[in-house]
Amino acid sequence: MYILSNIKKLYDGKSALSSSVHHNIDVLVEDGIIKDVIPHQKETGYRDFAFIDCSDKFVTPGLVDCHAHITISGIGKQDIDLMNSQSGLLYVEKILYTTLVNGGVTTARDIGGATDFIKRMINDNMMIGPRLKIAIAMLSTTGGHADFRGPDRCHAELSNLFREAPGRPGSVIDGPWECRKKVREIVACGADLIKICTSPGVASPSDKLEHREFTSEEIESICDEAHARGLTVAAHAHSRSGIQMAIEHGVKDIQHISYMDEEMANFAASKGCTVTPTSWVIQHLQEIPDLDPFVKEKAAEVFKHHRNAVQMAHKAGLKILAGTDAIMPEMHGRNYKEIESLCMEELPVLTSWYGMTGLGAKEIGQTDTGTIEKGKRADLLILSKDVIASPDLFDTPKTLLEVIKDGEGYKGHLEEIPQRTFSTHLKSVLESEKKPS
């Protein structure tokens, strides 16, 4: 039990309005839950609570990454082969740890790759990382965005990306009935949503941005099966045609949106869609010198249009979620860069924050977090600099002082907060193994 006392500045994650920014606030935490959020009081009745002076600190909700890939650490053949090897799970554990502890992400929607096994391992405190919502697979057609086979492919060869594994069906499908069966299989494996590719992508080795992926019949069958089972569908969609087809056939979240124009933005708004622009990855790919020339050309093309697409989405009043699409090793653990990147595309700063806190949590179905209010999970970031006004300060040394998930700290900079370090984590695992089954 502790009180974050007299917080200098707090963003509560409830909206993109200035009314969500507060000063001189106390946040009471008990048993992993926010017990109360009140104006600062010098004297309180909570004498059993530890007091943590935050008069020079800034507090936000824990971040919600709405487009994560915790099983990808590079897009080259060697990178993908490594993640498919026996050591892949160790790299996943490293990605999860750094995403939480360095990136400040307490909840993530993994949009392809993570399995229900990994999700359970986090929930059971066997691995340290953000809690997950999972799509498991990323469905695409033969030769599409999830089909990572080289030009010398053979008929029986499987795509290297999101290769079939226990709890993860293959991603490459063709035809309406095969689409329906695959959705049923993914749902049976524990998916929280369905992810499809309605347009080609940047990182994929054989498709071109102007080409089409699924047919209307295939997309409709996927959405129909998902909706019949209470799941929403998110679509990787760069091209205008891919965006339009996704909206027309019932996709809820449109991701990347590189060629979204005013007409498509208004169409998406009329259908109640959300968008996840993934601005940082599109900016970051411009900075990688040894990127495959084919991929680099596509990355440069979408970069030219992306800022306008984000502006069209905002103008149309679309709900804009923040997701990193972290696919390179150096991106994991810097997930907060998505907020800065959205601001660089001229999205208002609190709108960018809202998409990675309260709005993001609500739209991915994790409604017990994302905001700092009574009764919610105690998922909080404590910072030494005003990242609320200037998200670029996240990347400066000693800014992120503490990451709190369910009331426990993970960085150890504030001793009064109960800590879950590797040693305390191991102790809890060993203690759980002693309990009789």
C-alpha positions in Angstrom: 0.0 0.0 0.0 1.5 3.3 -1.0 0.5 6.8 -2.1 2.1 8.7 -4.9 1.9 12.0 -3.1 1.6 15.5 -4.5 2.3 14.6 -8.1 3.5 17.6 -10.0 1.7 16.8 -13.2 -0.6 13.8 -14.1 -2.2 12.8 -17.3 -5.2 10.5 -16.5 -5.6 8.9 -20.0 -9.4 9.5 -20.0 -9.5 11.9 -23.0 -7.5 14.0 -25.4 -8.7 17.2 -23.6 -6.7 19.5 -21.3 -9.1 18.5 -18.5 -7.3 15.2 -18.4 -4.1 16.9 -17.2 -4.0 17.5 -13.4 -1.5 19.1 -10.9 -0.8 18.3 -7.2 -2.6 15.0 -7.1 -2.4 11.9 -4.8 -2.8 8.4 -6.2 -3.5 5.7 -3.7 -2.5 2.1 -4.6 -3.6 -1.0 -2.7 -3.4 -4.7 -3.8 -2.5 -3.7 -7.3 -5.5 -1.5 -7.8 -5.9 2.3 -7.8 -7.8 2.9 -4.6 -8.4 6.6 -5.1 -7.2 9.7 -7.1 -7.6 12.9 -5.0 -6.2 16.4 -4.8 -3.1 16.5 -2.6 -3.7 16.4 1.1 -1.0 17.0 3.7 -2.9 14.9 6.2 -4.8 11.8 5.3 -6.3 8.9 7.2 -4.2 6.4 5.3 -1.5 6.0 8.0 -0.6 2.4 6.9 0.3 3.6 3.4 3.9 4.4 2.4 4.2 8.0 1.1 6.3 8.6 -2.0 7.0 12.3 -2.7 6.2 13.0 -6.3 6.2 16.8 -6.0 8.9 16.9 -8.8 7.6 14.0 -10.8 5.2 13.4 -13.7 2.8 10.4 -13.9 0.9 8.8 -16.8 -0.9 5.5 -17.3 1.1 2.6 -18.4 1.3 2.5 -22.2 -0.9 0.4 -24.4 0.8 -0.7 -27.6 -2.0 -1.5 -30.0 0.3 -3.0 -32.7 3.0 -5.2 -31.2 5.0 -8.1 -32.6 6.8 -9.8 -29.7 8.0 -12.7 -31.8 9.8 -10.6 -34.4 13.3 -9.3 -34.0 14.3 -8.3 -37.5 12.9 -9.0 -40.9 15.9 -10.6 -42.6 16.0 -14.4 -43.3 18.6 -15.0 -40.5 16.5 -13.0 -38.1 13.3 -14.9 -38.9 15.1 -18.3 -38.8 16.5 -17.4 -35.3 13.0 -16.6 -34.0 11.8 -19.9 -35.4 14.6 -21.9 -33.8 14.7 -23.5 -30.3 16.1 -20.3 -28.9 13.2 -18.2 -30.2 11.3 -18.3 -26.9 14.3 -16.8 -25.1 14.3 -13.9 -27.5 10.6 -13.5 -27.0 11.1 -13.3 -23.2 13.8 -10.7 -23.7 11.5 -8.6 -26.0 8.6 -8.9 -23.4 10.9 -7.8 -20.6 12.4 -4.8 -22.4 8.9 -3.8 -23.8 7.6 -3.5 -20.3 10.6 -2.3 -18.3 12.3 0.0 -20.9 9.3 0.8 -23.2 6.7 1.5 -20.4 4.2 -0.8 -22.1 1.9 -2.6 -19.5 -0.6 -3.9 -22.1 0.1 -4.9 -25.7 -2.1 -6.1 -28.6 0.2 -8.6 -30.4 -1.1 -8.5 -33.9 0.6 -11.7 -35.2 3.0 -14.2 -33.7 2.3 -14.5 -30.0 0.4 -17.6 -28.8 -2.0 -18.3 -26.0 0.9 -20.2 -24.3 3.0 -17.0 -24.1 -0.1 -15.0 -22.9 -0.6 -17.6 -20.1 3.0 -17.5 -19.1 2.8 -13.8 -18.5 -0.5 -14.0 -16.7 0.9 -16.8 -14.4 4.0 -14.7 -13.7 6.3 -17.2 -15.4 7.5 -14.4 -17.7 7.9 -10.7 -17.2 6.1 -8.6 -19.7 3.0 -6.6 -20.6 -0.3 -8.4 -20.5 -1.4 -9.4 -24.0 -4.3 -9.4 -26.4 -3.4 -11.7 -29.3 -4.2 -12.3 -32.9 -1.9 -15.4 -33.1 -1.6 -15.3 -36.9 -1.6 -12.7 -39.6 -3.7 -14.0 -42.5 -2.7 -13.3 -46.1 -2.9 -14.9 -49.5 -0.2 -16.9 -51.3 2.4 -14.4 -52.3 1.0 -11.8 -49.9 2.3 -10.0 -46.9 2.7 -13.0 -44.6 4.2 -15.2 -47.3 7.9 -15.0 -46.5 9.3 -17.5 -49.0 12.0 -16.6 -51.3 12.0 -16.7 -55.1 13.3 -20.2 -55.1 10.3 -21.5 -53.2 9.0 -25.0 -53.7 5.4 -26.2 -53.5 5.6 -27.8 -50.0 7.7 -25.0 -48.4 6.1 -23.1 -45.5 6.3 -19.3 -45.1 9.1 -18.5 -42.6 7.1 -15.7 -41.0 4.8 -16.9 -38.2 5.6 -20.5 -39.2 3.1 -23.1 -38.0 3.8 -24.1 -34.4 1.9 -25.4 -31.4 -0.9 -23.0 -30.8 -0.3 -21.1 -34.0 -1.8 -22.2 -37.3 -0.2 -21.2 -40.6 -1.1 -17.7 -42.0 -1.2 -18.3 -45.8 -4.7 -19.1 -47.1 -6.7 -18.8 -50.3 -10.4 -19.1 -51.0 -13.5 -18.2 -48.9 -13.9 -21.7 -47.3 -10.3 -22.0 -46.4 -10.6 -18.5 -44.8 -13.6 -19.6 -42.8 -11.8 -22.7 -41.5 -8.7 -20.8 -40.6 -10.6 -18.3 -38.5 -12.3 -21.1 -36.7 -8.9 -22.7 -36.0 -7.4 -19.5 -34.8 -10.3 -18.8 -32.5 -9.9 -22.3 -31.1 -6.3 -21.5 -30.3 -7.3 -18.6 -28.1 -7.2 -15.5 -30.3 -8.7 -12.2 -29.0 -9.1 -10.8 -32.5 -8.4 -11.8 -36.1 -5.7 -10.0 -38.2 -5.8 -10.0 -42.0 -3.9 -8.3 -44.8 -6.1 -6.6 -47.3 -3.2 -5.0 -49.0 0.5 -5.9 -49.6 3.1 -4.7 -47.2 6.4 -3.0 -46.9 8.6 -5.7 -45.4 7.2 -8.6 -47.4 9.6 -10.0 -50.1 7.4 -10.6 -53.1 4.3 -8.3 -53.1 4.0 -4.8 -54.5 2.1 -2.0 -52.8 -0.2 -1.5 -55.8 -1.3 -5.1 -55.9 -4.4 -6.6 -54.3 -4.4 -9.3 -51.6 -7.7 -11.0 -50.6 -10.9 -10.8 -52.8 -14.1 -9.3 -51.4 -15.5 -12.8 -50.9 -12.5 -13.9 -48.8 -12.6 -10.8 -46.6 -16.3 -11.1 -46.1 -16.0 -14.7 -45.1 -13.2 -13.9 -42.5 -15.2 -11.1 -41.0 -18.4 -13.1 -40.9 -16.7 -16.0 -39.1 -15.0 -13.7 -36.6 -18.1 -11.7 -35.8 -20.1 -14.9 -35.3 -17.6 -15.7 -32.6 -17.6 -12.3 -31.0 -14.2 -11.2 -32.3 -13.3 -8.1 -34.2 -11.0 -8.0 -37.3 -8.0 -5.8 -37.8 -6.6 -5.3 -41.2 -3.1 -4.4 -42.4 -4.0 -1.9 -45.2 -1.6 0.5 -46.9 -3.3 0.8 -50.3 -6.5 2.7 -51.0 -8.2 -0.4 -52.4 -7.1 -2.4 -49.4 -8.5 0.2 -47.0 -11.8 0.4 -49.0 -12.3 -3.4 -49.1 -11.6 -3.7 -45.4 -14.1 -1.0 -44.5 -16.8 -2.4 -46.9 -16.7 -5.9 -45.5 -16.7 -5.3 -41.7 -13.1 -4.8 -40.5 -13.0 -2.8 -37.3 -9.4 -1.5 -37.1 -7.5 -0.3 -40.2 -3.8 -0.4 -39.7 -1.0 1.6 -41.4 -3.5 3.6 -43.6 -0.7 5.0 -45.8 -3.0 5.9 -48.7 -6.0 6.9 -46.7 -7.5 10.0 -48.3 -10.4 12.2 -47.2 -13.1 10.1 -48.8 -11.8 6.9 -47.3 -11.4 8.5 -43.9 -15.0 9.7 -43.9 -16.1 6.3 -45.1 -14.2 4.6 -42.2 -15.7 7.1 -39.7 -19.3 6.4 -41.0 -18.7 2.7 -40.3 -17.3 3.2 -36.8 -13.8 2.1 -37.6 -10.7 2.9 -35.7 -7.2 3.4 -37.2 -3.8 2.4 -36.0 -1.3 4.4 -38.2 2.0 2.8 -36.9 3.8 6.0 -37.6 7.1 5.2 -35.9 8.0 2.1 -37.9 7.3 4.0 -41.2 9.7 6.7 -40.0 12.2 4.3 -38.6 12.6 2.2 -41.8 13.9 5.4 -43.5 16.9 5.3 -41.1 18.1 1.7 -41.8 21.0 1.8 -44.2 21.3 -1.9 -45.1 17.6 -2.5 -45.7 16.7 -4.7 -48.7 16.4 -2.4 -51.8 12.9 -3.7 -52.6 11.7 -3.1 -49.1 13.5 0.3 -48.9 11.8 1.4 -52.1 8.3 0.5 -50.7 9.2 2.1 -47.3 10.1 5.4 -49.0 6.9 5.3 -51.0 4.5 4.9 -48.0 6.5 7.5 -46.0 5.7 10.1 -48.7 2.0 9.7 -48.1 1.7 8.8 -44.4 1.6 12.2 -42.8 -1.3 13.2 -45.0 -3.2 10.0 -44.2 -2.9 10.6 -40.4 -4.2 14.2 -41.0 -7.1 12.9 -43.0 -8.0 10.4 -40.2 -7.8 13.1 -37.6 -9.9 15.5 -39.6 -12.6 12.9 -40.1 -12.8 12.3 -36.4 -11.6 8.8 -36.5 -10.4 7.2 -33.2 -6.6 6.9 -33.6 -4.8 4.2 -31.7 -1.1 4.1 -31.1 0.8 1.0 -32.1 4.5 0.7 -32.8 4.7 -2.3 -35.2 8.1 -2.9 -33.6 9.8 -5.4 -35.9 13.5 -4.4 -35.6 15.6 -5.3 -32.5 16.3 -1.7 -31.7 12.6 -0.8 -31.6 11.7 -3.1 -28.7 11.9 -1.2 -25.5 11.4 2.2 -27.1 7.7 1.7 -27.7 7.0 5.2 -26.3 8.4 6.6 -29.6 5.0 6.0 -31.3 3.6 9.0 -29.3 6.4 11.2 -30.5 6.1 9.9 -34.1 2.3 10.7 -34.2 3.1 14.2 -33.0 5.7 14.5 -35.7 2.8 13.8 -38.2 1.0 16.8 -36.6 -1.4 14.9 -34.4 -2.1 16.9 -31.2 0.0 15.7 -28.3 -2.9 14.7 -26.0 -4.6 12.9 -29.0 -1.4 10.9 -29.4 -1.2 10.1 -25.7 -4.9 9.1 -25.6 -4.4 6.6 -28.4 -1.7 4.9 -26.3 -3.6 4.9 -23.0 -7.3 5.1 -22.3 -8.6 5.0 -25.9 -6.2 2.2 -26.9 -7.1 0.1 -23.8 -10.8 0.5 -24.5 -10.7 -0.3 -28.2 -8.6 -3.5 -27.7 -10.9 -4.7 -25.0 -8.7 -4.3 -21.9 -11.0 -1.9 -20.1 -9.6 -2.4 -16.6 -6.5 -0.3 -17.5 -5.3 2.6 -19.6 -6.6 5.3 -17.2 -5.7 6.6 -13.8 -8.9 6.4 -11.9 -10.4 4.6 -8.9 -10.9 0.9 -9.4 -8.6 0.4 -12.4 -5.4 -1.6 -12.4 -2.4 0.3 -11.0 -0.5 0.5 -14.3 1.5 3.7 -14.0 4.6 5.4 -15.3 6.6 7.8 -13.1 8.9 10.2 -14.9 11.4 12.9 -14.0 10.6 15.1 -17.0 7.4 16.4 -18.6 6.9 13.9 -21.3 3.2 14.7 -21.2 3.9 18.0 -23.0 7.0 16.8 -24.8 7.0 13.1 -25.6 10.5 13.3 -27.2 11.9 13.6 -23.6 11.1 9.9 -23.1 14.4 9.1 -25.0 16.6 11.2 -22.6 18.6 9.4 -19.8 16.9 8.8 -16.4 13.5 10.1 -17.6 11.5 6.9 -17.0 12.0 6.3 -13.3 9.5 3.6 -12.7 7.1 1.3 -14.6 4.3 0.0 -12.4 2.1 -2.9 -13.5 -0.6 -4.1 -11.2 0.9 -2.1 -8.4 4.4 -3.5 -8.7 7.5 -1.7 -9.9 10.0 -3.1 -12.4 12.9 -0.6 -12.5 13.7 -0.3 -8.8 14.3 3.4 -8.7 11.7 4.1 -6.0 12.3 1.8 -3.1 8.9 2.3 -1.4 7.1 0.6 -4.3 7.0 -3.2 -4.1 9.3 -4.6 -6.8 9.2 -7.5 -9.2 12.8 -7.9 -10.2 14.3 -11.1 -11.7 15.1 -12.3 -8.2 11.6 -11.7 -6.8 10.1 -13.0 -10.0 12.1 -16.3 -9.6 11.1 -16.5 -6.0 7.4 -16.3 -6.9 7.8 -19.0 -9.6 9.5 -21.3 -7.1 6.9 -20.7 -4.5 4.1 -21.5 -6.9 5.8 -24.8 -7.8 5.7 -25.8 -4.1 1.9 -25.5 -3.9 0.1 -28.8 -4.0 -1.8 -29.4 -7.3 
